[in-house]
Amino acid sequence: MDNLMPGESPARQWFCLSMEGHGGLIPLGDCGDFEAADEIATDLGEPMTWLVSPENAQQWANVLASRGIYGRI
């Protein structure tokens, strides 16, 4: 994924899916857990639609890559 936080492992990235504000999939970094990711997204002022865990982000990337839609992370 191109939108990872610099210097952090892709396997530990949390994301915020936002349909407003900046829109799209916004990297939050290595948050550790849902509560921390929620706090970071709130601090960024992003109107969240959904928080995406590292495991779900990896699963999505793998499914999309297997269909030739997106590169693997």
MIDREN-625598 format. One line per field, with one value per atom (N, C-alpha, C): residue in one letter; atom name; x, y, z. Coordinates in Angstrom, 3 decimals, padded with zeros to 6 digits, always signed. Last residue first. Example, Ala and Ser with C-alpha at 12.3 -4.5 7.8 and 13.67 -1.06 7.14 Angstrom:
// MIDREN-625598
residu	[S S S A A A]
atome	[N CA C N CA C]
east	[+012.850 +013.670 +012.900 +013.190 +012.300 +013.200]
north	[-002.250 -001.060 +000.030 -005.690 -004.500 -003.300]
up	[+007.080 +007.140 +007.870 +007.800 +007.800 +007.800]
// end
This chain:
// MIDREN-625598
residu	[I I I R R R G G G Y Y Y I I I G G G R R R S S S A A A L L L V V V N N N A A A W W W Q Q Q Q Q Q A A A N N N E E E P P P S S S V V V L L L W W W T T T M M M P P P E E E G G G L L L D D D T T T A A A I I I E E E D D D A A A A A A E E E F F F D D D G G G C C C D D D G G G L L L P P P I I I L L L G G G G G G H H H G G G E E E M M M S S S L L L C C C F F F W W W Q Q Q R R R A A A P P P S S S E E E G G G P P P M M M L L L N N N D D D M M M]
atome	[N CA C N CA C N CA C N CA C N CA C N CA C N CA C N CA C N CA C N CA C N CA C N CA C N CA C N CA C N CA C N CA C N CA C N CA C N CA C N CA C N CA C N CA C N CA C N CA C N CA C N CA C N CA C N CA C N CA C N CA C N CA C N CA C N CA C N CA C N CA C N CA C N CA C N CA C N CA C N CA C N CA C N CA C N CA C N CA C N CA C N CA C N CA C N CA C N CA C N CA C N CA C N CA C N CA C N CA C N CA C N CA C N CA C N CA C N CA C N CA C N CA C N CA C N CA C N CA C N CA C N CA C N CA C N CA C N CA C N CA C N CA C N CA C N CA C]
east	[+000.991 +001.774 +002.778 +000.428 +000.519 +001.298 -001.637 -000.377 -000.389 -004.859 -003.987 -002.754 -006.085 -006.637 -005.674 -005.686 -004.949 -005.410 -006.731 -007.601 -006.951 -004.830 -005.112 -006.019 -005.023 -003.854 -004.121 -007.418 -007.326 -006.158 -006.598 -007.723 -007.649 -004.471 -004.245 -005.352 -005.773 -004.689 -004.446 -007.545 -008.055 -006.993 -005.676 -006.602 -007.152 -004.482 -003.679 -004.567 -006.682 -005.995 -005.175 -007.231 -008.197 -007.558 -004.877 -005.237 -006.221 -004.926 -003.852 -004.212 -008.359 -007.232 -006.147 -009.969 -009.513 -008.271 -012.916 -011.505 -011.120 -015.177 -014.784 -013.298 -015.737 -016.784 -016.486 -014.850 -014.647 -015.913 -013.772 -015.073 -015.021 -010.790 -011.375 -012.734 -009.257 -010.450 -011.105 -007.196 -006.930 -008.124 -008.456 -007.511 -007.193 -009.821 -010.579 -009.695 -007.655 -008.525 -009.337 -006.703 -005.856 -006.706 -008.893 -008.436 -007.591 -008.965 -010.124 -009.725 -006.505 -006.763 -007.930 -006.969 -005.919 -006.126 -009.045 -009.257 -008.231 -007.833 -008.948 -009.118 -004.196 -005.524 -006.590 -001.741 -001.773 -003.133 -001.067 -001.867 -001.935 +000.927 +000.927 +000.240 -001.143 +000.107 -000.096 -003.200 -003.123 -001.829 -003.975 -003.117 -003.060 -007.133 -006.155 -005.294 -008.837 -008.188 -007.026 -011.244 -010.434 -009.886 -011.077 -011.684 -010.715 -010.633 -009.661 -010.193 -014.063 -012.731 -011.769 -015.630 -015.652 -014.234 -015.313 -016.050 -016.144 -012.622 -013.383 -014.049 -011.188 -011.907 -012.825 -008.101 -009.428 -010.043 -005.891 -006.375 -007.760 -002.835 -004.280 -004.654 -000.135 -000.813 -002.317 +001.414 +000.880 +000.118 +002.435 +001.667 +001.026 +004.077 +002.727 +001.831 +005.972 +005.670 +004.248 +007.198 +006.431 +006.083 +008.415 +009.214 +008.459 +005.492 +006.907 +007.574 +002.370 +003.156 +004.627 +001.178 +001.628 +002.377 -000.032 -000.363 -000.034 +000.484 +001.267 +001.049 +000.840 +000.000 +000.873]
north	[-005.636 -004.837 -005.728 -005.959 -006.524 -005.575 -003.836 -004.481 -004.989 -004.649 -003.782 -004.557 -006.414 -005.069 -004.128 -009.113 -008.197 -006.756 -010.725 -010.432 -009.449 -010.718 -011.998 -011.825 -008.079 -008.484 -009.785 -008.203 -007.342 -007.738 -010.024 -010.351 -009.518 -008.577 -009.891 -010.276 -006.280 -006.150 -007.474 -007.442 -006.719 -006.633 -008.467 -009.362 -008.697 -006.117 -007.132 -008.070 -004.896 -004.214 -005.211 -006.745 -006.532 -005.850 -006.451 -007.753 -007.600 -003.753 -004.247 -005.574 -002.504 -003.096 -003.540 +000.433 -000.812 -001.296 +002.109 +001.890 +000.520 +004.019 +002.721 +002.740 +006.643 +005.721 +004.360 +009.630 +008.213 +007.521 +012.584 +011.973 +010.506 +013.604 +012.879 +012.306 +014.856 +015.540 +014.870 +013.722 +014.216 +014.980 +012.808 +013.925 +014.543 +010.633 +011.756 +012.990 +008.982 +009.458 +010.669 +008.551 +009.215 +009.776 +007.188 +008.467 +009.252 +004.880 +005.764 +007.154 +003.758 +004.157 +005.142 +003.200 +004.147 +004.651 +001.303 +002.535 +003.604 -000.811 -000.045 +001.300 -000.733 -001.298 -000.336 +000.108 -000.907 -001.548 +001.888 +002.365 +001.366 +002.783 +001.642 +002.067 +004.784 +004.321 +003.112 +005.656 +006.180 +005.761 +006.492 +005.749 +006.451 +006.414 +007.304 +006.515 +005.961 +005.191 +006.007 +008.560 +007.391 +006.710 +011.990 +010.887 +009.747 +014.291 +013.916 +012.786 +014.706 +015.223 +014.937 +011.493 +012.957 +013.443 +008.889 +009.253 +010.769 +007.020 +008.257 +008.584 +004.631 +004.806 +005.998 +004.555 +005.117 +005.241 +001.950 +002.916 +003.388 +000.727 +000.936 +002.012 -001.485 -000.242 -000.304 -003.703 -003.108 -001.807 -004.521 -005.506 -004.924 -002.508 -002.610 -003.545 -000.791 -002.063 -002.073 +002.488 +001.562 +000.317 +004.410 +003.733 +002.768 +006.376 +006.101 +005.394 +004.809 +005.767 +005.403 +004.147 +003.707 +004.831 +004.201 +005.171 +004.678 +002.195 +003.413 +004.363 -001.182 +000.000 +001.229]
up	[+000.012 +000.969 +001.646 -003.543 -002.183 -001.287 -005.643 -005.252 -003.833 -007.018 -006.199 -005.814 -008.771 -008.612 -007.922 -009.083 -009.948 -009.857 -007.239 -008.377 -009.345 -005.332 -005.980 -007.198 -004.457 -005.245 -005.984 -002.997 -004.174 -005.071 -000.996 -001.877 -003.150 +000.196 -000.402 -001.381 +001.136 +000.166 -000.546 +002.994 +001.829 +000.745 +004.843 +004.148 +002.888 +005.737 +005.046 +004.245 +006.963 +005.857 +005.049 +008.996 +007.917 +006.719 +010.541 +009.974 +008.819 +011.358 +010.489 +009.808 +011.074 +011.804 +010.833 +010.414 +009.798 +010.533 +011.280 +011.588 +011.066 +009.304 +009.843 +010.158 +009.038 +008.648 +009.271 +010.740 +010.455 +009.999 +009.968 +010.220 +009.788 +011.486 +010.357 +010.759 +013.360 +012.884 +011.698 +014.613 +013.263 +012.687 +016.911 +017.024 +015.658 +015.779 +016.324 +016.435 +015.180 +014.096 +014.554 +017.808 +016.807 +015.674 +018.962 +019.519 +018.509 +017.383 +017.437 +017.941 +018.050 +016.662 +016.607 +020.765 +020.390 +018.967 +020.512 +021.266 +020.890 +019.036 +018.493 +019.187 +019.330 +019.529 +019.004 +018.009 +019.056 +019.251 +016.020 +017.151 +018.298 +013.770 +014.676 +015.970 +011.524 +012.117 +013.008 +010.024 +011.386 +012.086 +006.690 +007.620 +008.975 +005.271 +005.881 +006.862 +002.420 +003.467 +004.026 +001.684 +001.391 +002.624 +002.825 +002.090 +001.859 +004.187 +003.167 +002.292 +004.689 +004.996 +003.866 +004.123 +004.095 +004.356 +004.487 +003.282 +003.142 +005.622 +005.751 +004.431 +007.482 +006.231 +006.420 +008.890 +009.070 +007.684 +009.941 +008.975 +009.381 +011.345 +011.438 +010.435 +010.860 +010.497 +010.748 +011.141 +012.368 +012.118 +008.737 +009.497 +010.750 +007.821 +007.262 +008.068 +010.257 +009.621 +009.059 +009.541 +010.365 +009.564 +007.919 +008.926 +009.829 +007.311 +007.065 +008.246 +007.000 +007.760 +007.569 +003.673 +004.987 +005.679 +001.039 +002.073 +003.482 -000.750 -000.852 +000.313 +000.000 +000.000 +000.000]
// end
